[in-house]
Amino acid sequence: MTQLAEADAPRVDPSATARSCPDHVDVLIVGAGISGIGGAYHLTTQCPGTSFAVLETQDSFGGTWLTHRYPGIRSDSDLYTFGYRFKPWTGKPIATAAEIRDYLGEVIDDNDLDRHIHYRHRIVSADWSSADKRWSILAERTDTGEAVRVTADFLWMCQGYYRHSEGYTPEWEGMAAFKGRIVHPQTWPDDLDTTGKKVVVIGSGATAATLVPAIAPNCEHVTVLQRSPTYFIPGRNKIEIADTLRELGISEDWIHEIVRRKILFDQATFTRRSMTEPEVVKQELLAGVRAHLGPDYDLDPHFMPSYRPWRQRIAFVPDGDLFKGIASGKASVVTDEIVRFTETGIALKSGETVAADIVVTATGFNLNVLGDIAFSIDGRPLDFADTVTYRGMMFTGVPNMVWVFGYFRASWTLRADLVADFVCRLLRHMKQHNCRSVVPALRPEDAGMELLPWMDPENFNPGYLMRGMSLLPKRGAKPEWQHSQDYWTEKDELPKIDLDDPVFVYGR
């Protein structure tokens, strides 16, 4: 019997795949994931009358929640903050991919956004013309191979940060000799049956924490093979204050806002404590794991990370399901280094061998900088590594473009909403002052400012980011020239950005 992923088949509007893309739009949104759908909503409500189109490579909307179809796929952020601020979330805080796509589908339907979305359109190149003050985009229909050309006054990049077509799998010696199957969760095959099989999941991040409890009950055994431990936050998949407010008959709009504020307050406190009292927070996190595994389970080395909390993303484990699988004996953890694959498993540095029929490489993403699109300015190829980021949204020397890059320690959508407010305010400002272009530029007072990598590894250092840092724009030493990753500051600062600051060079 084939074991299918929990996510259901994507909803596709046949007319959307055949609908002709307009020749020109005021704004072109790249990607129909959570950022792109949110951007389309904000354009319709904050900038009525603005013409726009959304180009999406995949067959349907959803982005991450369409790409990943492995068993158990779910959010690792609560939906009260991962959901949009304008649409109340009414389900459990940790949701499945199918539930998230249903939520996104409601946003599309309720706001008549579907007519703007063009699926199966992969953007190949984008060239800015200084003379025409617009972008010329070349796209390809993935179903027919047809070339599609469209011009746009403004580009809103909502394509995410990783390559959807393939995940990151290291090359280990002997992989070709392994007689079982090797799969990456990002391209989970529909015909993969793990029933009664010995499965090794390489990696211990949010993907492994999601996948393992979903497949463990029907497998012979699941082994989580990690090079180093990570932190987890086990907890109930419910929020009591939300349930109480519903019992009191409070409206969902109010519940959504109250719960969001409560969660954000708690997250801000937790993040601050992770920096100021990391050892105390570490012990609290370990106590949460120990409560599920029992006092006799030795957390060292499998659950004792060497780094302070929040240097990498922390996965929420709803109802402790990952640890229940370990406690039952259906799953186990091995902390070791891979030497090579054998015909029947994986040989480790310790001399042990882990037997496997199936190996799942939950080893991360390939960083994708602005959609693998060939960008150019007046015909000259653009290397984003040569630019400096303005607040993680815009780039020096690149006109009429904003990129949505979310938060590592808070829900992605929080920043997507903030960036959308900025874009709409910028578009209104340009229209009011009859400006056709805007490009961020270093000011005289920024001369000699030290330029640094996009992210400080001491702040946050996941593997995909470290592998791809050389591809990303630089950050400056001043706050406005970096992506702070601090939602609790940005929620106040971004709405106050002075659009007449010399940072913004307008073309009238």
HELIX and SHEET records of a PDB file:
HELIX    1   1 PRO A   14  ALA A   18  1                                   5    
HELIX    2   2 ILE A   34  GLN A   46  1                                  13    
HELIX    3   3 THR A   64  THR A   67  1                                   4    
HELIX    4   4 LEU A   79  PHE A   82  1                                   4    
HELIX    5   5 ALA A   97  ASP A  110  1                                  14    
HELIX    6   6 ASP A  114  HIS A  116  5                                   3    
HELIX    7   7 MET A  175  ALA A  177  5                                   3    
HELIX    8   8 PRO A  185  THR A  187  5                                   3    
HELIX    9   9 ALA A  206  ILE A  215  1                                  10    
HELIX   10  10 ALA A  216  ASN A  218  5                                   3    
HELIX   11  11 GLU A  240  GLU A  247  1                                   8    
HELIX   12  12 GLU A  252  THR A  276  1                                  25    
HELIX   13  13 PRO A  278  LEU A  293  1                                  16    
HELIX   14  14 ASP A  321  SER A  328  1                                   8    
HELIX   15  15 LEU A  370  ASP A  372  5                                   3    
HELIX   16  16 PHE A  384  ASP A  386  5                                   3    
HELIX   17  17 TRP A  412  GLN A  432  1                                  21    
HELIX   18  18 PRO A  444  ASP A  446  5                                   3    
HELIX   19  19 GLY A  463  GLY A  468  1                                   6    
HELIX   20  20 MET A  469  LEU A  471  5                                   3    
HELIX   21  21 PRO A  479  TRP A  481  5                                   3    
HELIX   22  22 TYR A  487  GLU A  493  1                                   7    
HELIX   23  23 LEU A  494  LYS A  496  5                                   3    
SHEET    1   A 8 ILE A 117  HIS A 118  0                                        
SHEET    2   A 8 PHE A  52  LEU A  55  1                                        
SHEET    3   A 8 HIS A  24  VAL A  30  1                                        
SHEET    4   A 8 ALA A 147  MET A 157  1                                        
SHEET    5   A 8 ARG A 134  ARG A 141 -1                                        
SHEET    6   A 8 HIS A 121  SER A 129 -1                                        
SHEET    7   A 8 ALA A 374  ILE A 377  1                                        
SHEET    8   A 8 ARG A 380  PRO A 381 -1                                        
SHEET    1   B 5 ILE A 117  HIS A 118  0                                        
SHEET    2   B 5 PHE A  52  LEU A  55  1                                        
SHEET    3   B 5 HIS A  24  VAL A  30  1                                        
SHEET    4   B 5 ALA A 147  MET A 157  1                                        
SHEET    5   B 5 MET A 401  TRP A 403  1                                        
SHEET    1   C 5 ARG A 181  VAL A 183  0                                        
SHEET    2   C 5 ILE A 358  THR A 361  1                                        
SHEET    3   C 5 LYS A 198  ILE A 202  1                                        
SHEET    4   C 5 HIS A 221  GLN A 226  1                                        
SHEET    5   C 5 ALA A 331  THR A 335  1                                        
SHEET    1   D 2 PHE A 232  GLY A 235  0                                        
SHEET    2   D 2 ALA A 315  PRO A 318  1                                        
SHEET    1   E 3 ILE A 338  PHE A 341  0                                        
SHEET    2   E 3 GLY A 345  LEU A 348 -1                                        
SHEET    3   E 3 THR A 353  ALA A 355 -1                                        
SHEET    1   F 2 THR A 389  TYR A 390  0                                        
SHEET    2   F 2 MET A 394  PHE A 395 -1                                        
SHEET    1   G 2 SER A 437  PRO A 440  0                                        
SHEET    2   G 2 PHE A 504  GLY A 507 -1                                        
SHEET    1   H 2 LEU A 451  LEU A 452  0                                        
SHEET    2   H 2 ARG A 475  GLY A 476 -1                                        
END                                                                             
